[in-house]
Amino acid sequence: MGDLDAEVKDMFMMCAEKIAGKELPMAEKTIGKSNVVNKLLKETFDMKVAGTVDATIFCKYCDKTTKKLTCDAFLTQVLPDLAKARVVEKKKATNPAITDPVVQEELEALKKKIQAKHQEWMKCDGKGKNAAVVDRLTDTKAYTGSHKERFGEDGKGKGLDGRTDQQANTGYVGNYKGAGTYDKSKS
């Protein structure tokens, strides 16, 4: 159970960093606004769940002045309330208590789904979702014409050398751009 809670907290902190777009200190990772909670829920569940939490549940538990929620409050208050709302929505019970076994079962299912998404993110090894697309686009075997000249064998771009024909400004006259191109057979 503790391991499951730790992974949910880690997922919360990862979403906080994704929203910020940078690495955050530990004190800032553990506190998030509604956009952090929405990111976590949209990545793990669907828009309906995120909308339910944003509209009804988040405002109950966030700090009224800063409109922020701690990671622990998300785990101990928001998720159990979301589980209760989902039980009512599925019509398994009309007004269950948080300690009701049906609610606890739903809470466990929510945490396991968040854990699965967390493990999926951890498997990425920093490459991201589009790594296969980038690999395919930089594979020079599929390119034809002048496009195949833009990348080297290792898949790295050649920059300006791959886009333009470079000519040395050498020759017998200052503006002569093609040294050694004069056809000797014509002389």
For each residue, the residues with C-beta under 8 A, 3 or more apart:
1: 4 5
2: 5 6
3: 6 7
4: 1 7 8 108 111 112 115
5: 1 2 8 9 75 111
6: 2 3 9 10
7: 3 4 10 11 114 115 118 119
8: 4 5 11 12 74 75 79 111 114 115 118
9: 5 6 12 13 30 71 72 75
10: 6 7 13 14 118
11: 7 8 14 15 40 44 114 115 117 118 121
12: 8 9 15 16 30 32 36 40 71 74 75
13: 9 10 16 17 24 29 30 71
14: 10 11 17 18 118 121
15: 11 12 18 19 32 36 37 39 40 43
16: 12 13 19 20 24 28 29 30 31 32 36
17: 13 14 20 22 23 24 29
18: 14 15 21 39
19: 15 16 32 35 36 39
20: 16 17 24 28
21: 18
22: 17
23: 17
24: 13 16 17 20 28 29
25: 28 29
26: 29 30
27: 30 31
28: 16 20 24 25 31
29: 13 16 17 24 25 26 71
30: 9 12 13 16 26 27 70 71 72
31: 16 27 28 68 69 70 71
32: 12 15 16 19 35 36 37 68 69 71 74
33: 36 37 62 67 68 69
34: 37 38 54 58 62 67 69
35: 19 32 38 39
36: 12 15 16 19 32 33 39 40 69
37: 15 32 33 34 40 41 50 53 54 58 69 74 78
38: 34 35 41 42 50 53 54
39: 15 18 19 35 36 42 43
40: 11 12 15 36 37 43 44 114
41: 37 38 44 45 49 50 53
42: 38 39 45 46 47 50
43: 15 39 40 117
44: 11 40 41 113 114 117
45: 41 42 48 49 50 113
46: 42 49 50
47: 42 50 51
48: 45 51 52
49: 41 45 46 52 53 82 86
50: 37 38 41 42 45 46 47 53 54
51: 47 48 54 55
52: 48 49 55 56 57 82 85
53: 37 38 41 49 50 56 57 58 78 82
54: 34 37 38 50 51 57 58
55: 51 52 58
56: 52 53 59 60 85
57: 52 53 54 60 61 78 81 82 85
58: 34 37 53 54 55 61 62 69 78
59: 56 62
60: 56 57 77 81
61: 57 58 69 73 77 78 81
62: 33 34 58 59 66 67 68 69 73
63: 66 67 68 69
64: 67
65:
66: 62 63
67: 33 34 62 63 64
68: 31 32 33 62 63
69: 31 32 33 34 36 37 58 61 62 63 73 74 78
70: 30 31 73 74
71: 9 12 13 29 30 31 32 74 75
72: 9 30 75 76
73: 61 62 69 70 76 77 78
74: 8 12 32 37 69 70 71 77 78 79
75: 5 8 9 12 71 72 78 79
76: 72 73 79 80
77: 60 61 73 74 80 81
78: 37 53 57 58 61 69 73 74 75 81 82
79: 8 74 75 76 82 83 107 110 111
80: 76 77 83 84 98 103 107
81: 57 60 61 77 78 84 85 98
82: 49 52 53 57 78 79 85 86 110
83: 79 80 86 87 98 103 104 106 107 109 110
84: 80 81 87 88 96 98 103 106
85: 52 56 57 81 82 88 89
86: 49 82 83 89 90 106 110
87: 83 84 90 92 93 96 100 102 103 106
88: 84 85 91 92 93 94 95 96
89: 85 86
90: 86 87
91: 88
92: 87 88 96 102
93: 87 88 96 100 102 103
94: 88
95: 88
96: 84 87 88 92 93 100 102 103
97: 100 103
98: 80 81 83 84 103
99: 103 104
100: 87 93 96 97 103 104
101: 104 105
102: 87 92 93 96 105 106
103: 80 83 84 87 93 96 97 98 99 100 106 107
104: 83 99 100 101 107 108
105: 101 102 108 109
106: 83 84 86 87 102 103 109 110
107: 79 80 83 103 104 110 111
108: 4 104 105 111 112
109: 83 105 106 112 113
110: 79 82 83 86 106 107 113 114
111: 4 5 8 79 107 108 114 115
112: 4 108 109 115 116
113: 44 45 109 110 116 117
114: 7 8 11 40 44 110 111 117 118
115: 4 7 8 11 111 112 118 119
116: 112 113 119 120
117: 11 43 44 113 114 120 121
118: 7 8 10 11 14 114 115 121 122
119: 7 115 116 122 123
120: 116 117 123 124
121: 11 14 117 118 124
122: 118 119
123: 119 120
124: 120 121 127 128 129 131
125:
126:
127: 124 131
128: 124 131
129: 124
130: 133 134
131: 124 127 128 134 135
132: 135 136
133: 130 136 137
134: 130 131 137 138
135: 131 132 138 139 155
136: 132 133 139 142
137: 133 134
138: 134 135 151 155 156 157
139: 135 136 142 143 155
140: 143 148 151 152 153 155
141:
142: 136 139
143: 139 140 147 148 150 151
144: 147 148
145: 148
146: 149 150
147: 143 144 150
148: 140 143 144 145 151
149: 146 158 162
150: 143 146 147 157 158 162 163
151: 138 140 143 148 155 156 157 158 162
152: 140 155 156 157 158
153: 140
154:
155: 135 138 139 140 151 152
156: 138 151 152
157: 138 150 151 152 162
158: 149 150 151 152 161 162 163
159: 162 163
160: 163 164 166
161: 158 164 166
162: 149 150 151 157 158 159
163: 150 158 159 160
164: 160 161
165:
166: 160 161
167: 177 178
168: 177 179
169: 174 175 177
170: 176 179
171: 176 177 178 179
172: 176
173: 176
174: 169
175: 169
176: 170 171 172 173 179
177: 167 168 169 171
178: 167 171 181
179: 168 170 171 176
180:
181: 178
182: 186 187
183: 186 187
184: 187
185:
186: 182 183
187: 182 183 184
